[in-house]
Amino acid sequence: MPITEPDHHPAAALAAMIDHTLLTPTATSEQIITLCEEAVEFGFASVCVPPLHVPLAVQRLYGSQVKVGSVVGFPCGYNSLRQKVQETADLVTAGAEEIDMVPALSHLLENRLDRFEEEIVQLVMAARTARVKVIIECCYLDRTQKVAATRIIMRAGAAFVKTSTGFGPSGALAEDVLLLAQTVQTRIGVKAAGGIRSLQRCREMIAAGATRIGTSSGVTIVGEIATAQIL
C-alpha cells in the first residue's frame, strides 16, 4: 500500500508529539510496514523501531515528514561504550534520525558521573545530526540521581531526557516528568514513555511537562480524541 500524507486531522497537535513505537522482540516486517503507514496517516512525529528494521522503515517513510528512530543499548544499557558508539554510527548510516539510548545506570548508582557523561558525549558525537534521547529509567533512581542525570544529559548535548524504556518494573510517572521538566527548563525535550496507553495518561504526561510521548498505543489515543469530538 503506498504511503500518502494525511489530511488535516483533529488530533494533529497531539499526534505530532507521539513516537509511534514497536520494540517487541516478535516485531515482524509486516508489522513495521503497518506502523509506518499509521505514522504517516495520523501524522506522528516518528516511528521507533528495532535496529534490525531501520532500513525497512527508512524505505517505507521516504518522502514523508515522519522521522525514523531506533534504540541503542536497549533495554538494559550494559553494553560496552564501544558497542554503543558503533551501533549508533551504524543506525545513522542506515538512515535513523533519532536515537533512544540507554546509558549504563551503574555509573549513576555508583556516583561515577564523569563516566556517565562521557558515554553520552560519545554517543552524541557518533549520532552526528541525529537527535539523541537518553533514557534514565527513573524507577531505579532517587530524586537526586534523576536531577544529576538530567543536568549531565543537557551538558552532554543530547536532545531529550526520557523517563523509561517500558521494559523496567514501572513506566512513566507524572511526578518524574514534572521533575525532569523543571530541571531542563525547556532547554531540551522531555520524553515520557512506558505504560502510556490512553488519552488520559497522555494528557497527564503533557500537563506535567512532556514534549514527546513514546507509546505503542498512538492510534488508540488519537482515536479517543476523535470519538470525544464526535460525541
C-alpha positions as a Markdown table, in Angstrom:
| # | Residue | x | y | z |
|---|---|---|---|---|
| 1 | Met | 0.0 | 0.0 | 0.0 |
| 2 | Pro | 1.5 | 3.4 | -1.0 |
| 3 | Ile | 2.1 | 5.9 | 1.8 |
| 4 | Thr | 0.3 | 9.2 | 1.4 |
| 5 | Glu | 0.4 | 12.3 | 3.6 |
| 6 | Pro | -2.6 | 12.7 | 5.9 |
| 7 | Asp | -5.3 | 15.4 | 5.5 |
| 8 | His | -5.9 | 17.7 | 8.4 |
| 9 | His | -6.6 | 15.5 | 11.5 |
| 10 | Pro | -8.5 | 16.8 | 14.6 |
| 11 | Ala | -5.8 | 15.3 | 16.8 |
| 12 | Ala | -2.9 | 16.6 | 14.7 |
| 13 | Ala | -1.3 | 18.6 | 17.5 |
| 14 | Leu | -1.1 | 15.6 | 19.9 |
| 15 | Ala | -0.1 | 13.2 | 17.1 |
| 16 | Ala | 2.9 | 15.4 | 16.3 |
| 17 | Met | 4.2 | 14.7 | 19.8 |
| 18 | Ile | 4.0 | 10.9 | 19.6 |
| 19 | Asp | 6.8 | 8.5 | 18.8 |
| 20 | His | 4.8 | 5.6 | 17.3 |
| 21 | Thr | 6.7 | 2.6 | 18.9 |
| 22 | Leu | 7.1 | -1.1 | 18.2 |
| 23 | Leu | 10.0 | -2.6 | 20.1 |
| 24 | Thr | 8.7 | -6.1 | 20.9 |
| 25 | Pro | 11.1 | -9.0 | 20.1 |
| 26 | Thr | 8.4 | -10.5 | 17.9 |
| 27 | Ala | 8.0 | -7.5 | 15.6 |
| 28 | Thr | 7.8 | -8.6 | 12.0 |
| 29 | Ser | 8.5 | -6.7 | 8.8 |
| 30 | Glu | 4.7 | -6.6 | 8.1 |
| 31 | Gln | 4.1 | -5.0 | 11.4 |
| 32 | Ile | 6.8 | -2.4 | 10.8 |
| 33 | Ile | 5.2 | -1.6 | 7.4 |
| 34 | Thr | 1.8 | -1.1 | 9.2 |
| 35 | Leu | 3.5 | 1.0 | 11.8 |
| 36 | Cys | 5.0 | 3.3 | 9.2 |
| 37 | Glu | 1.7 | 3.6 | 7.3 |
| 38 | Glu | -0.1 | 4.5 | 10.6 |
| 39 | Ala | 2.6 | 7.1 | 11.4 |
| 40 | Val | 2.0 | 8.9 | 8.1 |
| 41 | Glu | -1.8 | 8.6 | 8.2 |
| 42 | Phe | -2.0 | 10.1 | 11.7 |
| 43 | Gly | 1.0 | 12.5 | 11.5 |
| 44 | Phe | 3.0 | 11.0 | 14.3 |
| 45 | Ala | 6.4 | 12.6 | 15.0 |
| 46 | Ser | 8.4 | 9.4 | 14.4 |
| 47 | Val | 8.4 | 5.7 | 14.4 |
| 48 | Cys | 10.7 | 4.0 | 16.9 |
| 49 | Val | 11.7 | 0.5 | 15.7 |
| 50 | Pro | 14.3 | -2.1 | 16.5 |
| 51 | Pro | 17.7 | -1.6 | 14.8 |
| 52 | Leu | 17.1 | -4.5 | 12.5 |
| 53 | His | 14.1 | -2.8 | 11.0 |
| 54 | Val | 15.6 | 0.7 | 10.4 |
| 55 | Pro | 16.3 | 0.2 | 6.7 |
| 56 | Leu | 12.8 | -1.0 | 6.0 |
| 57 | Ala | 11.3 | 1.9 | 8.0 |
| 58 | Val | 13.5 | 4.4 | 6.1 |
| 59 | Gln | 12.4 | 2.9 | 2.8 |
| 60 | Arg | 8.7 | 3.0 | 3.7 |
| 61 | Leu | 8.8 | 6.5 | 5.1 |
| 62 | Tyr | 10.8 | 8.1 | 2.3 |
| 63 | Gly | 9.3 | 11.4 | 1.2 |
| 64 | Ser | 7.2 | 11.7 | 4.4 |
| 65 | Gln | 7.6 | 14.0 | 7.3 |
| 66 | Val | 7.8 | 11.1 | 9.8 |
| 67 | Lys | 11.3 | 10.5 | 11.3 |
| 68 | Val | 12.8 | 7.1 | 11.8 |
| 69 | Gly | 14.0 | 6.4 | 15.3 |
| 70 | Ser | 15.7 | 3.4 | 16.9 |
| 71 | Val | 17.3 | 2.3 | 20.1 |
| 72 | Val | 20.9 | 1.7 | 21.3 |
| 73 | Gly | 21.9 | -0.3 | 24.4 |
| 74 | Phe | 18.3 | -1.3 | 24.7 |
| 75 | Pro | 16.8 | -2.1 | 27.2 |
| 76 | Cys | 19.4 | -2.6 | 29.9 |
| 77 | Gly | 22.2 | -0.3 | 28.9 |
| 78 | Tyr | 25.0 | -2.6 | 29.9 |
| 79 | Asn | 26.6 | -2.9 | 26.5 |
| 80 | Ser | 30.2 | -1.6 | 26.3 |
| 81 | Leu | 30.6 | 2.0 | 25.2 |
| 82 | Arg | 32.4 | 0.8 | 22.1 |
| 83 | Gln | 29.4 | -1.3 | 21.1 |
| 84 | Lys | 27.0 | 1.6 | 21.7 |
| 85 | Val | 29.1 | 4.0 | 19.7 |
| 86 | Gln | 29.3 | 1.6 | 16.8 |
| 87 | Glu | 25.6 | 0.7 | 16.9 |
| 88 | Thr | 24.8 | 4.4 | 16.9 |
| 89 | Ala | 27.0 | 5.1 | 13.9 |
| 90 | Asp | 25.5 | 2.1 | 12.0 |
| 91 | Leu | 22.0 | 3.3 | 12.7 |
| 92 | Val | 22.6 | 6.8 | 11.5 |
| 93 | Thr | 24.3 | 5.5 | 8.4 |
| 94 | Ala | 21.2 | 3.3 | 7.8 |
| 95 | Gly | 19.0 | 6.5 | 8.0 |
| 96 | Ala | 17.9 | 6.8 | 11.6 |
| 97 | Glu | 17.3 | 10.4 | 12.6 |
| 98 | Glu | 16.6 | 9.9 | 16.3 |
| 99 | Ile | 18.4 | 7.6 | 18.7 |
| 100 | Asp | 16.9 | 6.5 | 22.1 |
| 101 | Met | 19.9 | 5.2 | 24.1 |
| 102 | Val | 20.2 | 3.5 | 27.5 |
| 103 | Pro | 23.3 | 4.6 | 29.4 |
| 104 | Ala | 25.0 | 2.4 | 32.0 |
| 105 | Leu | 22.9 | 3.1 | 35.0 |
| 106 | Ser | 25.6 | 1.6 | 37.2 |
| 107 | His | 27.6 | 4.8 | 36.6 |
| 108 | Leu | 24.8 | 6.8 | 38.2 |
| 109 | Leu | 24.3 | 4.4 | 41.1 |
| 110 | Glu | 28.0 | 4.4 | 41.9 |
| 111 | Asn | 28.2 | 8.1 | 41.5 |
| 112 | Arg | 30.7 | 7.8 | 38.6 |
| 113 | Leu | 29.2 | 10.8 | 36.9 |
| 114 | Asp | 32.2 | 11.5 | 34.7 |
| 115 | Arg | 31.8 | 8.1 | 33.1 |
| 116 | Phe | 28.1 | 8.6 | 32.7 |
| 117 | Glu | 28.7 | 11.9 | 30.9 |
| 118 | Glu | 31.5 | 10.6 | 28.7 |
| 119 | Glu | 29.2 | 7.8 | 27.4 |
| 120 | Ile | 26.5 | 10.3 | 26.4 |
| 121 | Val | 29.1 | 12.7 | 24.8 |
| 122 | Gln | 30.5 | 9.9 | 22.7 |
| 123 | Leu | 27.1 | 8.8 | 21.5 |
| 124 | Val | 26.0 | 12.4 | 20.7 |
| 125 | Met | 29.2 | 12.7 | 18.6 |
| 126 | Ala | 28.5 | 9.3 | 16.9 |
| 127 | Ala | 25.0 | 10.3 | 16.1 |
| 128 | Arg | 26.1 | 13.4 | 14.2 |
| 129 | Thr | 22.9 | 15.2 | 13.1 |
| 130 | Ala | 20.6 | 12.6 | 14.6 |
| 131 | Arg | 19.0 | 13.6 | 17.9 |
| 132 | Val | 19.8 | 11.6 | 20.9 |
| 133 | Lys | 17.3 | 10.8 | 23.7 |
| 134 | Val | 18.8 | 9.5 | 26.9 |
| 135 | Ile | 16.7 | 7.0 | 28.8 |
| 136 | Ile | 17.4 | 7.2 | 32.6 |
| 137 | Glu | 14.9 | 4.6 | 33.7 |
| 138 | Cys | 13.5 | 6.7 | 36.6 |
| 139 | Cys | 12.2 | 3.7 | 38.5 |
| 140 | Tyr | 15.7 | 2.8 | 39.6 |
| 141 | Leu | 16.8 | 6.3 | 40.6 |
| 142 | Asp | 16.2 | 8.6 | 43.6 |
| 143 | Arg | 15.3 | 12.3 | 43.1 |
| 144 | Thr | 18.9 | 13.5 | 43.4 |
| 145 | Gln | 20.1 | 11.0 | 40.8 |
| 146 | Lys | 17.4 | 11.9 | 38.4 |
| 147 | Val | 18.3 | 15.6 | 38.6 |
| 148 | Ala | 22.0 | 14.9 | 38.3 |
| 149 | Ala | 21.5 | 12.7 | 35.3 |
| 150 | Thr | 19.3 | 15.3 | 33.6 |
| 151 | Arg | 21.8 | 18.1 | 34.1 |
| 152 | Ile | 24.6 | 15.9 | 32.7 |
| 153 | Ile | 22.4 | 14.9 | 29.7 |
| 154 | Met | 21.8 | 18.6 | 28.9 |
| 155 | Arg | 25.5 | 19.4 | 29.2 |
| 156 | Ala | 26.5 | 16.4 | 27.0 |
| 157 | Gly | 24.4 | 17.7 | 24.1 |
| 158 | Ala | 21.5 | 15.3 | 24.0 |
| 159 | Ala | 18.2 | 16.4 | 22.6 |
| 160 | Phe | 15.9 | 14.7 | 25.2 |
| 161 | Val | 15.9 | 13.1 | 28.6 |
| 162 | Lys | 13.5 | 10.1 | 28.6 |
| 163 | Thr | 11.8 | 8.6 | 31.6 |
| 164 | Ser | 11.7 | 4.9 | 30.8 |
| 165 | Thr | 12.3 | 2.0 | 28.4 |
| 166 | Gly | 8.9 | 0.5 | 29.1 |
| 167 | Phe | 10.7 | -2.7 | 30.0 |
| 168 | Gly | 11.5 | -1.9 | 33.6 |
| 169 | Pro | 9.4 | -2.6 | 36.7 |
| 170 | Ser | 7.4 | 0.7 | 36.1 |
| 171 | Gly | 6.9 | 3.2 | 33.3 |
| 172 | Ala | 6.4 | 6.9 | 33.1 |
| 173 | Leu | 5.1 | 8.7 | 36.2 |
| 174 | Ala | 3.8 | 12.3 | 36.0 |
| 175 | Glu | 5.8 | 13.2 | 39.1 |
| 176 | Asp | 9.0 | 12.2 | 37.3 |
| 177 | Val | 8.1 | 14.0 | 34.1 |
| 178 | Leu | 7.5 | 17.2 | 36.2 |
| 179 | Leu | 10.9 | 16.8 | 37.9 |
| 180 | Leu | 12.7 | 16.4 | 34.6 |
| 181 | Ala | 10.8 | 19.3 | 33.1 |
| 182 | Gln | 11.6 | 21.6 | 36.0 |
| 183 | Thr | 15.2 | 20.6 | 35.7 |
| 184 | Val | 15.6 | 21.1 | 31.9 |
| 185 | Gln | 13.6 | 24.4 | 31.9 |
| 186 | Thr | 12.8 | 23.9 | 28.1 |
| 187 | Arg | 16.5 | 23.7 | 27.2 |
| 188 | Ile | 16.0 | 20.2 | 25.9 |
| 189 | Gly | 12.9 | 18.0 | 25.4 |
| 190 | Val | 11.4 | 15.6 | 27.9 |
| 191 | Lys | 10.1 | 12.3 | 26.6 |
| 192 | Ala | 7.6 | 10.3 | 28.6 |
| 193 | Ala | 7.4 | 6.6 | 27.8 |
| 194 | Gly | 6.3 | 3.3 | 29.4 |
| 195 | Gly | 2.7 | 2.4 | 30.1 |
| 196 | Ile | 1.1 | 5.3 | 28.3 |
| 197 | Arg | -1.9 | 3.6 | 26.6 |
| 198 | Ser | -4.8 | 6.1 | 27.0 |
| 199 | Leu | -5.6 | 9.7 | 26.2 |
| 200 | Gln | -5.9 | 10.4 | 29.9 |
| 201 | Arg | -2.4 | 9.2 | 30.7 |
| 202 | Cys | -1.1 | 11.0 | 27.7 |
| 203 | Arg | -2.6 | 14.3 | 28.8 |
| 204 | Glu | -1.2 | 13.8 | 32.4 |
| 205 | Met | 2.3 | 13.5 | 31.0 |
| 206 | Ile | 1.9 | 16.6 | 28.8 |
| 207 | Ala | 0.4 | 18.6 | 31.7 |
| 208 | Ala | 3.5 | 17.6 | 33.7 |
| 209 | Gly | 5.8 | 18.9 | 31.0 |
| 210 | Ala | 6.4 | 16.1 | 28.5 |
| 211 | Thr | 7.2 | 17.4 | 25.0 |
| 212 | Arg | 7.3 | 13.9 | 23.4 |
| 213 | Ile | 5.3 | 10.8 | 24.1 |
| 214 | Gly | 6.6 | 7.3 | 23.4 |
| 215 | Thr | 3.8 | 4.8 | 23.0 |
| 216 | Ser | 2.7 | 1.7 | 21.1 |
| 217 | Ser | -0.9 | 2.9 | 21.5 |
| 218 | Gly | -0.8 | 6.1 | 19.4 |
| 219 | Val | -3.6 | 5.1 | 17.1 |
| 220 | Thr | -5.9 | 4.3 | 20.1 |
| 221 | Ile | -5.0 | 7.6 | 21.8 |
| 222 | Val | -5.7 | 9.6 | 18.7 |
| 223 | Gly | -8.9 | 7.6 | 18.2 |
| 224 | Glu | -10.1 | 8.6 | 21.7 |
| 225 | Ile | -9.8 | 12.3 | 20.7 |
| 226 | Ala | -11.8 | 11.8 | 17.5 |
| 227 | Thr | -14.5 | 9.9 | 19.4 |
| 228 | Ala | -14.8 | 12.6 | 22.1 |
| 229 | Gln | -15.2 | 15.3 | 19.4 |
| 230 | Ile | -18.0 | 13.3 | 17.7 |
| 231 | Leu | -20.0 | 12.7 | 20.9 |
